[in-house]
Amino acid sequence: MKNLVEFYLVLFRFWMKFPEKLRFLLVGGYNTVVSYFIYVVCLYFLEGNYPQVSLLLSFLISSVNSYVTQKFYVFNTRGNYVREYILCLASWGVSYIANAGLLLMFTSFFSLNPYVAQIFCLIIIAVLNYILLKYVAFYRSFHQVN
């Protein structure tokens, strides 16, 4: 077990040498795949009829995973867990509203398939998420490091 922990720490130190934006891109990509997978599964079980419900379920289920991976593997903060999680939820709430609006626009006004529409939404929302997480949820920790 001790060797496994040591191996993890070596990998973690190596990982943290990557620039923050690259870590966000990779971790965010992983979180996006998880979130989109949940969205697709929900939409499938709802027979493709309720993309907004699928989006909400995806948001609720994937938020904990996303918080943990962003906190430890992107921003590497040591701050208050509850405070940061609440700020993450607030940031994601803004992103969720933007995503819901974009999804509605793409599916209603442009008549895109909801599966395809959400892919476009995710690309746009990824940029918004980085800004909100860096400067809102993990703001204090970011400025202590620099």
N, C-alpha and C positions, 0 to 999 in steps of 0.2 A: 504494500500500500504506500509506503514511504517513497518508493521509486516512482510510483504513478503520480504522486503529488509533486515530486521534484520535476518530473517530465512536464507536467502541466505548467509549472512555474517557468520553466525554460521556454515553453511555447508562448506563454502569456507575455513574458518580457520581449520575446522576438516580435510578437503581434503588436505590442505597444510602440515599437520603433517605426511602424508605418505612420504616415501622416494621418491626422484626424479625419480629413475629408475622405481619404481612401478607406479608412476603417468604417466611416459612416456609410459609404457607398456599398461596401461588402456586407456589413451587418444589416443595413437598410434593405439591400437586395434579398438577403435571407428572410428578413421580417416581411417584406413585400410578397415573397413567394408563399410564406405561411399564411398571410392574410388573404391573398388571392385564392389559395387553395380552399380555405374555409369559406370564402365568398362563393366559389364555384360549387362546393358541396351543398351549401345552404340553398343556393339558387336551383340546383338540380332537384333537391328534395321538395322545393316549393314549385316545381315544374316550370321554372323560368318566368313565373308571373309576378314575383315580388322582389325586384332588385334592391329596393330601398330597405326592405326587411333583411335581406341577405347581407347588405352592407352593414347594417346595425349589428347583426349577430357576429359578423366577422370582426368588427371594431371591438366589441365587448370581449370576445374570446381571445383575440390576439394582443390586446393591450398589455397584459401582464408579461408575456414573453418579450414583447418589444421593449418594455421598460427595463427589464433585467439586462437584456443584451445591449441596449444603448448605454445604460448606467455603467456597466462594467467593461464592455469591450469597445466602446467608442469614446465616451467622455471620461471614464475611469474616475468617477467622483467618490468621495468618501462622506458626502453630505447626508443630511437627514432623509431617511428612506421615505417616510410618509410625506414630507414636504415636497420632495422631488417627484414622487408618484402623483401627487395631486396636481403639481405644475405640469407634469407630462400629460395627465388626463385633460387638463385645460388646453394645453397646446394641441393635443390630438382632437379635442372637441372643435377647435377652430378648423383644423384640417378636415375633420369629419363633415362639418357644415359645408366647407368648400367642395369636398369630394361629392357630397350629396347633390349640391347645386350643379356641379359639372356633369355628374351622372344623369341627372334629370335633363340637362341641356342636350347632352349627346344622344340620349335615348329618345327624347320627345321631339326636339327640334331638328336633329340631324338623322333621326331614325336608325341609329346604330344599334346593332345587336348588343345587349347588356354585357355580354362577356367581353366583347371587343371594347366597348365604351369604357369599362372599368380599367382596362390596360392603359388607355390614354389618360384617364384620371390619375392613376398611380404614378405615372411619369411626372405629371405636373405637381402632384401633392408631395412627392419626395423632396423637391426643392423647398417647398413651404415647411415641411417637417424639419429639415435640417436647420433652417433659420429659427424656427420656434423652439426647438429643443436646445440649440446652442445658446440662444440669447434670452430664453425664458426659463425653461425647466432646469437647465444645468448652468445658468448664468453665473451665480455666485462662485461655484467651483471653478469655472473657466477663468474668471478674473483672479482667483487666488493663485493659480498656476502661473499666469503670465505677469 
